[in-house]
């Protein structure tokens, strides 16, 4: 598990009505942890959640995390279906066994990220190519 870093900041830019669990967002913002959170449709664009602990298969379906700093985050088993991670910093993040059906990783930095067992289908990779390995 990653230690919670002092001064952890999570900036949220809401767009319209919230479709996610407000208490989960508050927990992530306050503690840098959100085990098994349901952040479906959460708009976390440009969030700084370095080394966030999102274990327990977090649900980020259709989330918008464009430009977010998720370096070192634990996203093991996460459902990232339809999630936009354009230009996100995922260096050293654990994405093992996550679901990336329809996920947009355009411009994302996956340097040193753990990618074992990821389910790709209609996934846009960082270089703009499409990965349909599990369709």
BELZINOR-V52127 format. One record per backbone hydrogen bond with DSSP energy under -0.5 kcal/mol. CO is the residue of the C=O (numbers start at 1). NH is the residue of the N-H. Records with the same first field share a line. If there is no record, write none. Layout:
CO=NH + NH
This chain:
5=8
10=12
12=14
20=22
21=24 + 25
22=26
23=27
24=28
25=29
26=30
27=31 + 32 + 33
28=32
32=53
34=37
37=39 + 59
38=21
39=42
42=44 + 64
43=13
44=47
47=49 + 69
49=52
52=54 + 74
53=34
54=58
55=36
58=60 + 79
59=39
60=63
61=41
63=65 + 84
64=44
65=68
66=46
68=70 + 89
69=49
70=73
71=51
73=75 + 94
74=54
75=78
76=57
78=80 + 99
79=60
80=83
81=62
83=85 + 104
84=65
85=88
86=67
88=90 + 109
89=70
90=93
91=72
93=95 + 114
94=75
95=98
96=77
98=100 + 119
99=80
100=102 + 103 + 121
101=82
103=105 + 124
104=85
105=108
106=87
108=110
109=90
110=113
111=92
113=115
114=95
115=118
116=97
118=120
119=100
120=134
121=102
123=125 + 131
124=105
125=128
126=107
129=125
130=132
131=123
132=135
